[in-house]
Amino acid sequence: MDYSRARILVIEDERSMAELLRKGLEDQHYAVTVAYNGIDGFEYANKGDFSAIVLDVILPGVDGYSIAKRLRATGNQTPIIMLTARDALDDVITGLDAGAEDYLTKPFSFVELLARLRALVRRGARPLPPLLQLEDLCLNMRSREVSRAGCVAALTKTEYALLEMLMQNAGHVVLRPEIIKKVWGTHDSIEQSSLDVYVKALRSKVDSDPATKLIYTVRGFGYKMMGSK
């Protein structure tokens, strides 16, 4: 594969590390852009056409986990490899759940980074499924438009994220703590009782007719979406 056309974004606040990565990657014929903080990094990633992103976790402005989450939330599927000094299993899982494809802990072998980066570049961005549909409820993941029986529903950002998660897991019970962690980012962001308020608001916009109900409460566990068929 010709890597001379592959563009890599490095988001790393430690200048010496960032420059080492730049030089090493450019020596391998990658075109490299470097951002030294999370705010600039997200802007570059969101607007640029990159083959892969090398993303540090601890950054000024916006941390790496948040950058990955925001990119995925906007539909940006550029492959991400995270770099961090944290090697605890929970940290690795947090990075992968945020949207990263791979994870390396510092210090790391540059040869290993290159091998993993080549794999990500070959794989390319994961295509987003353009449409989620259950009965007459449609959610367009590219335009972020939701409609029921052809009528567009005006959802808040949180209501959209909640509906998207439930529709992606249609036919399965989604546990309350899992919903809260996925939609709000942490178990402590909202009270579990507050989840019911958001679900009620969502139902009022896309599931108000009991005759064509799609969102079900599984008492003591969570919620489930399913059609009549």
C-alpha positions, -999 to +999 in steps of 0.1 A: +000+000+000+012+035-008+013+053+025+024+086+009-012+095+006-021+085+041-027+115+064-022+110+101-033+134+129-013+132+161-029+148+191-002+149+218+005+178+243+040+166+252+060+184+226+091+161+225+068+131+221+048+148+194+078+157+174+093+122+177+060+108+164+060+134+136+095+126+125+091+089+127+058+089+108+071+113+081+102+090+077+076+063+068+061+086+042+030+096+061+017+131+059+015+143+095-005+170+112+001+177+149-022+192+175-008+200+210-041+203+229-076+187+228-095+217+215-073+221+184-071+183+180-109+179+179-112+208+154-086+193+131-101+158+134-136+170+128-128+191+097-098+172+082-098+141+060-074+118+079-066+081+075-060+076+112-056+095+145-030+090+171-046+103+202-032+109+237-056+106+266-045+133+290-047+166+271-053+202+280-087+216+270-104+183+261-092+149+271-088+121+246-118+101+257-141+131+251-125+137+217-132+101+206-168+103+219-175+136+202-161+124+169-182+093+169-213+112+180-209+134+149-205+104+126-167+108+122-154+072+119-117+079+114-097+050+130-082+060+164-053+045+183-050+059+218-017+065+236-016+068+274+005+060+305-026+044+320-026+006+316-054-004+340-081-026+324-108+000+332-089+027+313-084+004+283-121-004+283-130+033+286-109+041+256-124+014+235-159+023+246-153+059+237-147+048+201-110+040+198-100+009+177-067+003+194-047+013+225-010+015+234+005+023+268+036+045+272+064+037+269+057+018+237+077+004+208+075+027+177+078-004+155+046-018+172+029+016+168+037+015+131+024-021+127-009-012+144-012+020+125-007+002+092-035-022+101-059+007+109-050+026+077-056-006+057-089-012+074-101+024+069-130+041+085-160+020+095-190+029+075-220+041+095-252+022+089-272+050+074-306+041+088-320+024+118-356+014+115-382-004+137-417-006+123-425+030+111-398+046+133-368+057+114-335+072+127-310+085+101-275+083+117-260+106+091-285+134+092-295+126+128-331+130+117-358+109+135-393+103+121-423+083+131-449+074+104-433+100+082-435+128+107-402+143+118-397+143+156-377+172+171-355+155+197-329+170+220-293+157+218-299+135+249-332+121+236-315+113+203-286+095+219-311+075+241-332+065+211-302+056+190-289+033+217-322+016+222-327+011+185-292-003+181-302-029+207-337-035+194-351-069+207-328-069+237-331-055+272-307-027+278-299-023+315-304+010+333-267+015+343-256+006+308-279+032+293-267+059+317-230+052+311-235+051+273-257+082+270-243+104+298-207+090+301-207+079+337-229+062+363-228+094+384-240+119+357-277+115+366-298+097+391-313+064+378-348+078+386-341+107+362-337+082+333-374+076+335-380+113+329-360+112+297-377+081+285-411+096+292-401+127+272-388+105+243-420+084+243-441+116+241-424+124+208-420+091+191-441+065+210-472+081+223-498+058+207-502+027+230-516+007+200-482+009+182-459+009+212-422+003+206-405+012+238-411-011+267-401-009+304-386-041+318-392-034+355-362-038+377-338-040+347-341-013+320-358-008+287-364-027+255-375-017+220-393-042+198-419-042+171-451-061+168-437-087+144 
